Amino acid sequence: MATIRTYDPARSGDIQAITAIYGHHVQHGTASFETDPPSRTEMTQRITTLLDAAYPVLVAEQVGSSSANPCRRWRIDFRGK
């Protein structure tokens, strides 16, 4: 279960985690048009700009655990097997 809260500039771990997570997706994902991950300073500036304009910035914290399980073998996959 995830807890959603507003971004707190006083919590230094927030910006560090946001920068790391977003940077990973810039490098390995397809949801961003950026080609280089932004620095911590750049992410801080972006978030400050949003907060100054009264936009909410939300942070999700993972609480508890998650697990993976094997694919159900009796279902046909995308290749029809």
PECORSUL-V980476 format. One record per backbone hydrogen bond with DSSP energy under -0.5 kcal/mol. NH is the residue of the N-H (numbers start at 1). CO is the residue of the C=O. E is the energy in kcal/mol with one decimal. If there is no record, write none. Layout:
nh,co,e
NH,CO,E
NH,CO,E
This chain:
nh,co,e
3,61,-2.9
5,59,-2.5
7,57,-3.2
9,7,-0.5
11,8,-2.1
12,10,-1.2
14,11,-1.8
15,11,-0.7
16,12,-1.4
17,13,-2.4
18,14,-2.9
19,15,-2.4
20,16,-2.1
21,17,-2.9
22,18,-2.6
23,19,-2.4
24,20,-2.1
25,21,-1.7
26,22,-2.1
27,23,-2.0
28,24,-2.4
29,25,-1.8
43,39,-2.5
44,40,-2.4
45,41,-2.1
46,42,-2.4
47,43,-2.5
48,44,-2.5
49,45,-2.2
50,46,-2.0
51,47,-2.7
52,48,-2.7
53,49,-1.3
54,51,-1.7
55,50,-2.7
59,5,-3.3
61,3,-3.1
63,1,-3.0
73,71,-0.7
75,72,-1.5
80,77,-1.9
